[in-house]
């Protein structure tokens, strides 16, 4: 009887040669794509792979990868420190420009110049944020929770998340304090007594592929109290006027008022919001749709046309800074964002 032949074994040299070649190839690809931060991540991954093959034959491979990782890690640390300093300088310049814009002392020509400089600095900052190394090193350093939540929401809404004006952040923080104080009853109702209604609205919006957190618009509009204030005025959960309600399929007459029906009025609101988002295009469309829901699409379009630069016309933050939007809307949107942030983090704000 013949002995079974053992399959040929690849040499340890060939195996760690394969590992090193794979690491070098991936690192070169990362550098060609100008994503220098990827190199350290690749080397760590390859080291982990080698450790999982931790026989004696791979000690040489692990040693070589450790040396490479140390070298790359030192370079990455230096690069990260440089990028952080650059980011700090950019943020300082942005803060100075924002302060000048808020002072109201600049004339129209100076405002345009300041906004141009602001756009330039923000572009530089966004470039830094796109770097993987910067994201890995700096993403955990967010100190302002409310600001971080605003940015997270803007990212979900598809809006610009870097160029949020300080005034907007202050307004959001102010409304959070109001919900914790004078308006606490409204938030309590939404998160407790009307929790079922809130979750129903979230489901209806999600089903229509709209951001579910827009359900908190109902809190701002009606505090989840469904009643008719007058025959001609706004009514119901979403505070539809009779003409708008009828335009989006609701029955409003002497016998029936479907604005008071949670499911039907939410379905109508979803159609209306979707239409507004599509009407205002990409980028800041959700934010502009919120503005249009508050004051009507006609007024928002007039605000858009008041800006000469066609590129900036649909930039919500530009319209907010100029300011082209009325005071009512400049409060309505931060109030809505504040309610969303509390709704996402109730315990943090004392609603646990």
N, C-alpha and C positions, 0 to 999 in steps of 0.2 A: 504494500500500500504506500503510495507516494505521500510525502509530507506536503501539506498545503503551503503554497508559496506566499510569503508575506508581501503585502503590497509595498512598492518602493516608497521610502520616506523622503520628503523634500528636506533639504538641509536647513539648519537654523539660519545659515547665512542668507539663503534665498528668501526665507520668511521675513527676517528683519530688513532685508533689502527691499522687499515688496512694501513693507510698512513705511519705510523712509521715503521711497519713491512716491507713495500715495500722499504722504504729508507734504512733500515738496511740491507736487503737482497741484494740490488744493491751495497751498499758500500762494503759489504763482498766479493761479486763477483769481484769487481774492485780490491780489495787488493790481492785476490788470483791470479789475473792475473798480479800482480806487477805493476799496473797502479794507483799509489797512488793519482795522480792528479785528477782522475775521481771522487773521493769522494766528493770534494767541489762542482763539477758540479752537482752531484746527489742531494746533499742536497739543492742546489739552486732550482733545478727543482721541488723537492718535496715541498719546501716552496711556490713556485709559484702555484703549484697545490692546496695547502691549501688555499692560498689567493683568488683563484678563487672560493672557496667555503666559502666566507667570511661571514658566519652567526655567531651568538654569540656562537653557539655550537662548533666552530672550533678555538676559541681564545686560548684554551689550547694547541691544536695541533700546532698552529702557534708559540706560545711562546716556546714550547719544541724544535721545528725545528730551531728557531732563536738561542737558546742556543747552540744546536748542531752545527749549522753553524758557530757560533762565535768560538767555540773550534776548529773545523776542519779548519776554515779559518786561525786561528793563526798558527796551525801546518803547513798548506800549505804554508803560507808566509815564515816561517822559512826554510822549505824544499826548496822553490824556491830560496831564498837567498843563501843557501848552494850550490845548483846546479849551480847558476850563477857564484859563486866564483870558483867552480870546472871547469866550462867551460872556464872562463877567464884564469885560470892556464894552461889548456890544450892548448888553443889558443896561449898563450905566448910561450909554448914549441914548438908548430908547427911552429910559426914564426921564432924561432931561428934555427930550422932544415932547413926550407926553405931558410933562409939567408945563411947557410953553404953550401947548395947545389948550390945556385946561385953564390957563391963566386968562384967556380971552383978550390978551393985549395985542396979539398979532393981527395985521390986516389980511385981506384975502390973498394978496400975492405972497406974503410971508407964510400963511397957512399952507398954500400949495407947495412952497419950498420945503417946509417942515414935513409935510406928508410924503414928499418924494424921498427925503432923507430917511424917514421912518420905514418906507417900503424897502429901501436899500439895506438898512440894518436888519430888518426882519428876514430878508432873503438870505443874508449871511448866516443868521442864527438858524434858520431852517436847514441850511446846508450842513451845519455842524450837527444838528439833531439827527440828520439822516445817517451819520456815521455810526456804524455798529459799535465801535470802541467807545464812543461818547455815550451811546445809549446804555451800554453795559456798566460803565463807570459812574454815570450821573443820574440814571433813572431812579435810583433809590434815595436821592437827596432832596426830593420835593418837601419843602418845609410847610407850605401853606396848603392845608387840606382842601379848603374851599376852592382855591385856584386850581388844584390838581383835579378836582371833580368837574369844574367848569371845562377844563381842557379835555377831559375824558368824554364829556357830553358832546363837545364840539366835534371831536373826532368821530363819534357815532353818528352825528347829524351830517357829517361830510362838510362841515364848515371849517374855516381857518382856525387852528387851535393855538397859534403862537401870538397873533397880533391882537389879543384881547385887551381893550383899553382899561387902565386902572379904575376909571370911574365906573365901568360895568361891574368889575369885581367888588368895588365898594358897595354898589347898589345891591348886588346879590347878598353880600354879608349883612347889609342893613335889613333886608327882607327876612333873612333867616332869624335875626334877632326879633323881628316883629312876630314871626310865627312862634317863637319861643315865649313871647310876652303877650302883647295886646290881642294878637290874632290866633292865639294858641287853640282856642275852641275850634276854629276851622280845621286846623291840622289834626287835632284830636279826632274830630268827626271823620275825616278822610281815612285816618289810619286805624280807627276802631269801629265806631258805629256804622260807618259807610264803607268799611273795608271790602265787603262783598261787592258793592257797586264799583269800587275802584278796580278790583281785580277783573270784573266783567268788562269794564271799559278797556283795560289793558289787553284782554283776550280779543275783543273786537278789532282793536287797532292792529294788533299783531297779525290777525287773520288777513287784514287788508295790506300787509307788508309795510305798515307805518311804525315809527318808533313807539313802542308800548308806553314809554314814560310820558308821552304827550297826554296820557290820561290825567296828569296833574293839571292840565289846562282846565278841567272841570272844577277842580278845587279853587282855582283863581277866578273862574267865571261865576260859579254859583255856590261854592262850598258844599257841593253835593246836596243842595236843597232844591228839589224840583217843584216849583210853583210858578204860576203866571202872575206877573206884576201888573200887567195891563193888557187890554185887548190888542193894542197896536205896538207896544214896546217889546223888548226882548224877554224871553221866558225859557224855563226848562233848564236842564243840566248844562247845556252848551250855550244858553242865552241867545238862541236864534231869534231874529226878528221875523215876523210873519212872511214877508216877501222872500227872504233867504231860505227859510224853512221850506216853503212851497217849491222854490227853485231846485231844492235837493231832495224832493220826493216826499216831504212830510205833509200830512193833512192838518190844516189849521182852519177851523171854521167855528160856527156857534156851538156845535155839538161835540166836536173832536179836536183835541190839541195834542198831536203826536210829539210835540217838543217835550212833553212831560214823560214820555216813554223812554226809558234809558237805552234799550237796545236800538230802537228805531232812530232816536236822535243821534246816537253814537255812530250808527251806520251813515247817516246823513253827514255828520261832522267829518267822518273819514273820507267821504267822497269830496267834500269841500276842501279839506286840507290837502288831499292828494292833488286836486286840480290846481291849488295855489302853488304847491311845490313844483309841479310841472310847468306852470306859467312863468315862474321866476328862474327856471333853468338850474344848472349845476352850481356847485360851490356853496354859497350861503343860502340856498333855496329854502331850507327848513326854517332858518331864522327869519328870512323875509316872509315866509308863509305865516309864521307866528305874528309878525307885525301886521300883515294883511288881515289876519283873522281878527285882530284887535280893532283896527281902524278902517278896514275895507281895502281891497286891492287897488281901487282907484287912487286913494291917497298915497299908498306906497309907490305906485307907478309915477305919480307926480314927484315924489321925493327922489326916485331914481333918475327921472329926466332933469332934475335940477342940477345933477352932476354932469359936467361937460365931458369928462373922460369916459368913453364907452366901456373901457376895461374895468373901471372902478364903480360903474353904475350899479352893478349887482353885488358889490362887495358890502356885506352888511356892516362890517366894522368901520368901513370908510363912511357909510351913511350915518353911523352912530356918532362918529367923531366930528363930522363937519359942523354942526349936526343938521341933517336933513329930515330926520324923523321927529315927530312931535313928542312933547314931554310925556304924554299919556303912554305912548308906546315904549319910550325909553324907560318907563317904570314897569310896564306890563311884562316885558320879556325877562328882565332880571327877577321879577317876582315869580314867574313860572319856573325859571331855572332854580331859584331858591327852594321852591316846593319840591322839585324833583330831587335835589340833593338831600333834603331832609327825608323824603320818602325812601330813598335808597339807603340812608344811614340813620334810621330813627333813634337807635340807642345812643349814638354819638351826640345827638342834639336833645336828649332828654325825653324821648318819646318811647322808650323801651317798655 
